Amino acid sequence: MDAQQQFDTIEAYLAGELKGSALADFEQQVKADTTLAALVDEHHIAQDAIELLIESDLRKELNLLREKDSTRTTKVVEMPARVAPATTASGTIKRRSLFSILAAAASVILLIGFFGSQFDSSNNLFDEYYDGYQMPESNRSGDATDVHPFAIGFEAYKAGNYEESINFFKNIPMEDKGYREAQLHLGHCYLHNENYSAASTTFGKVVESQDIRFVEKAEWYQLLALLANKQQDATFKTLLNKMIDDKGHSYHQKAQKLNAEL
């Protein structure tokens, strides 16, 4: 028996595929040949190790996908607990071959890769189109005494203290003449803090105000917030179509390009 035949026979034995006299003969060989018995044990251990490693890796991948896609309603099927392999009538352990284990794992990994790329597409597009946000200077005219009333929020944002910046802009009252500007700044703070739902709501307030100074920016950034939140709903489509149809819109070309990539 050459090495390939020996490998195939051991695989068939562990899978419970040897029957009758072929099974009895092989079991006699295993009892009489310590080298062959050791090879069978090695195959047995290798199969256990591969199955455990594959199962562990797949569980990790599925958990990562579940975390990334927590805002969607897609049902992720739990992997069942590992069950001990069945035995044949003669007591031989019935196992899948190494080839079938690896082939099944490869299929599942390919599917995970495919669906993972689908789940990540919104985030990838958001990263592509969101080019950050530059807060105004705290000193408006270059004069150290001419400090912008929102300076505390600006500086917190620039330092990456988004929670502090959020708390500042949230406390600007509606009657403040800078309220709409503050809401625009607040929306960007939420984006950087990855609170996309709050960002969308905040930019939406600016859109509703129809303040000519900020409305087009707010529409575009609300669209991106909805995209990052995987919320391509009626609001998203309305905003996108408005920018596509309005050739004079500041974000007309970007909206066209985004639409082509969706």
C-alpha positions as CSV (number, residue, x, y, z in Angstrom):
1,M,0.0,0.0,0.0
2,D,1.6,3.3,-1.1
3,A,1.3,6.5,1.0
4,Q,-1.7,7.9,-0.9
5,Q,-3.6,4.6,-0.6
6,Q,-2.8,4.5,3.1
7,F,-4.0,8.0,3.6
8,D,-7.2,7.3,1.8
9,T,-7.8,4.2,3.8
10,I,-7.3,5.9,7.1
11,E,-9.6,8.7,6.0
12,A,-12.3,6.2,5.0
13,Y,-11.8,4.3,8.3
14,L,-12.2,7.4,10.4
15,A,-15.2,8.5,8.3
16,G,-16.9,5.1,8.9
17,E,-16.8,4.2,5.3
18,L,-15.0,0.9,5.5
19,K,-17.4,-2.0,5.6
20,G,-17.4,-5.7,6.1
21,S,-14.1,-7.6,5.4
22,A,-12.3,-4.4,4.4
23,L,-13.0,-2.9,7.9
24,A,-12.1,-6.1,9.7
25,D,-8.8,-6.4,7.7
26,F,-7.8,-2.8,8.4
27,E,-8.5,-3.1,12.1
28,Q,-6.4,-6.2,12.3
29,Q,-3.6,-4.2,10.5
30,V,-3.9,-1.4,13.0
31,K,-3.6,-3.8,15.9
32,A,-0.6,-5.5,14.4
33,D,1.3,-2.5,13.1
34,T,2.2,0.2,15.7
35,T,3.4,2.6,13.0
36,L,0.0,2.4,11.3
37,A,-1.8,2.7,14.6
38,A,0.2,5.9,15.3
39,L,-0.8,7.3,11.9
40,V,-4.5,6.6,12.6
41,D,-4.1,8.4,15.9
42,E,-2.4,11.4,14.2
43,H,-5.2,11.7,11.6
44,H,-7.7,11.5,14.5
45,I,-6.0,14.3,16.4
46,A,-5.5,16.4,13.3
47,Q,-9.2,16.2,12.4
48,D,-10.1,17.3,15.9
49,A,-7.7,20.1,15.9
50,I,-8.7,21.4,12.4
51,E,-12.4,21.2,13.3
52,L,-11.9,23.1,16.5
53,L,-9.7,25.8,14.9
54,I,-12.1,26.3,12.0
55,E,-15.1,26.4,14.3
56,S,-13.3,28.9,16.6
57,D,-12.3,31.1,13.6
58,L,-15.8,31.0,12.1
59,R,-17.4,31.9,15.4
60,K,-15.1,34.9,15.7
61,E,-15.8,36.0,12.1
62,L,-19.6,35.7,12.6
63,N,-19.4,37.6,15.9
64,L,-17.4,40.4,14.2
65,L,-20.1,40.6,11.4
66,R,-22.8,40.7,14.0
67,E,-21.2,43.6,15.8
68,K,-20.5,45.5,12.6
69,D,-24.1,45.0,11.4
70,S,-25.9,45.4,14.8
71,T,-28.2,48.1,13.3
72,R,-29.7,45.7,10.7
73,T,-32.5,43.2,11.3
74,T,-30.7,40.4,9.4
75,K,-30.9,37.2,11.5
76,V,-27.5,35.7,12.1
77,V,-27.9,31.9,12.7
78,E,-26.0,30.7,15.7
79,M,-23.5,27.9,15.1
80,P,-24.5,24.8,17.0
81,A,-22.4,23.5,19.8
82,R,-19.9,20.9,18.7
83,V,-21.3,17.4,18.9
84,A,-19.2,14.3,19.5
85,P,-18.8,12.2,16.3
86,A,-21.1,9.2,15.8
87,T,-19.9,5.7,15.8
88,T,-20.6,2.8,13.5
89,A,-22.1,-0.5,14.5
90,S,-18.6,-1.9,15.0
91,G,-17.7,0.9,17.3
92,T,-15.5,2.7,14.8
93,I,-15.6,6.5,15.1
94,K,-17.4,8.0,12.2
95,R,-15.8,11.2,11.1
96,R,-15.7,13.5,8.1
97,S,-12.6,13.4,6.0
98,L,-10.0,16.1,6.2
99,F,-10.9,17.1,2.6
100,S,-14.6,17.5,3.4
101,I,-13.9,19.5,6.6
102,L,-11.6,21.9,4.7
103,A,-13.9,22.1,1.7
104,A,-16.9,23.0,4.0
105,A,-14.8,25.5,5.9
106,A,-13.6,27.1,2.6
107,S,-17.2,27.5,1.4
108,V,-18.4,29.1,4.7
109,I,-15.4,31.5,4.7
110,L,-16.1,32.5,1.2
111,L,-19.7,33.3,2.1
112,I,-18.6,35.2,5.2
113,G,-16.2,37.2,3.0
114,F,-19.0,38.0,0.5
115,F,-21.6,39.0,3.1
116,G,-19.0,40.8,5.1
117,S,-18.1,43.0,2.1
118,Q,-21.8,43.7,1.6
119,F,-22.2,44.8,5.3
120,D,-19.1,46.9,5.1
121,S,-20.0,48.7,1.8
122,S,-21.9,51.5,3.5
123,N,-19.0,52.2,5.9
124,N,-16.5,52.1,3.0
125,L,-18.6,54.6,1.1
126,F,-19.0,56.9,4.1
127,D,-15.2,56.9,4.6
128,E,-14.7,57.7,0.9
129,Y,-17.1,60.6,0.9
130,Y,-16.7,62.1,4.3
131,D,-13.6,64.3,4.2
132,G,-13.8,65.5,7.7
133,Y,-14.8,68.9,9.0
134,Q,-12.8,72.0,9.7
135,M,-14.2,74.0,12.7
136,P,-14.0,77.8,12.4
137,E,-11.1,79.6,14.1
138,S,-11.8,80.6,17.7
139,N,-10.4,84.1,17.1
140,R,-12.5,85.4,14.2
141,S,-10.5,88.3,13.1
142,G,-7.1,87.3,14.3
143,D,-7.5,89.6,17.3
144,A,-6.9,87.7,20.5
145,T,-9.7,89.6,22.1
146,D,-12.3,88.8,19.4
147,V,-13.1,85.3,20.6
148,H,-15.9,83.3,18.9
149,P,-18.7,82.5,21.4
150,F,-18.4,78.8,20.3
151,A,-14.6,78.8,21.0
152,I,-14.9,76.2,23.7
153,G,-16.7,73.8,21.5
154,F,-14.3,74.4,18.6
155,E,-11.2,73.7,20.6
156,A,-12.7,70.6,22.2
157,Y,-13.5,69.2,18.7
158,K,-10.0,70.1,17.4
159,A,-8.5,68.3,20.4
160,G,-10.6,65.2,19.6
161,N,-12.7,65.6,22.7
162,Y,-15.9,65.0,20.9
163,E,-18.0,64.3,24.0
164,E,-17.0,67.6,25.5
165,S,-17.7,69.3,22.1
166,I,-21.1,67.6,21.9
167,N,-22.1,68.7,25.4
168,F,-21.1,72.3,24.5
169,F,-23.1,72.6,21.3
170,K,-26.1,70.7,22.7
171,N,-26.5,73.4,25.3
172,I,-26.8,76.3,22.8
173,P,-30.4,77.4,23.1
174,M,-32.8,77.7,20.2
175,E,-33.2,81.4,20.7
176,D,-29.5,81.9,20.2
177,K,-28.8,83.6,16.9
178,G,-26.1,81.0,16.3
179,Y,-28.3,78.0,17.0
180,R,-28.4,76.6,13.5
181,E,-24.7,77.0,13.0
182,A,-24.2,75.2,16.4
183,Q,-26.4,72.3,15.1
184,L,-24.3,72.0,12.0
185,H,-21.2,71.8,14.2
186,L,-22.9,69.3,16.6
187,G,-23.8,67.0,13.7
188,H,-20.1,66.7,12.8
189,C,-19.2,66.0,16.4
190,Y,-21.7,63.1,16.3
191,L,-20.2,61.8,13.1
192,H,-16.7,61.7,14.6
193,N,-18.2,60.0,17.6
194,E,-19.8,57.4,15.3
195,N,-23.3,58.3,16.6
196,Y,-24.7,58.3,13.1
197,S,-28.4,58.3,14.2
198,A,-27.9,61.5,16.3
199,A,-25.9,63.1,13.5
200,S,-28.7,62.4,11.0
201,T,-31.3,63.9,13.3
202,T,-29.2,67.0,14.0
203,F,-28.4,67.7,10.4
204,G,-32.1,67.2,9.7
205,K,-33.0,70.1,12.0
206,V,-30.7,72.3,9.9
207,V,-32.3,71.1,6.7
208,E,-35.8,71.8,8.1
209,S,-34.7,75.4,8.9
210,Q,-34.0,76.0,5.3
211,D,-31.3,78.5,6.4
212,I,-29.6,79.3,3.0
213,R,-26.2,79.5,4.7
214,F,-26.2,75.9,5.9
215,V,-29.0,73.9,4.2
216,E,-27.0,72.3,1.3
217,K,-24.2,71.3,3.6
218,A,-26.7,69.8,6.1
219,E,-28.4,67.9,3.3
220,W,-25.2,66.3,2.2
221,Y,-24.0,65.4,5.6
222,Q,-27.4,64.1,6.7
223,L,-27.2,61.8,3.6
224,L,-23.8,60.5,4.7
225,A,-25.0,60.0,8.3
226,L,-27.9,57.9,7.0
227,L,-25.5,56.0,4.8
228,A,-23.1,55.2,7.6
229,N,-26.1,54.1,9.7
230,K,-27.1,51.7,6.9
231,Q,-30.4,53.6,6.7
232,Q,-31.1,53.9,3.0
233,D,-34.7,54.7,3.6
234,A,-37.2,57.2,2.1
235,T,-35.4,60.2,3.6
236,F,-32.1,59.0,2.2
237,K,-33.6,58.5,-1.3
238,T,-35.3,61.9,-1.2
239,L,-32.1,63.7,-0.2
240,L,-30.1,61.9,-2.8
241,N,-32.6,62.5,-5.6
242,K,-32.9,66.1,-4.7
243,M,-29.2,66.7,-5.1
244,I,-29.0,64.7,-8.3
245,D,-31.9,66.6,-9.9
246,D,-30.6,70.0,-8.8
247,K,-27.7,70.8,-11.0
248,G,-27.0,73.9,-9.0
249,H,-26.7,72.1,-5.7
250,S,-23.2,72.3,-4.2
251,Y,-23.1,68.6,-3.8
252,H,-24.7,67.6,-7.2
253,Q,-21.7,65.9,-8.7
254,K,-20.8,64.1,-5.5
255,A,-24.4,62.9,-5.2
256,Q,-24.3,61.6,-8.8
257,K,-21.1,59.7,-8.1
258,L,-22.3,58.3,-4.8
259,N,-25.5,57.1,-6.5
260,A,-23.5,55.3,-9.2
261,E,-21.5,53.4,-6.5
262,L,-24.5,52.3,-4.4
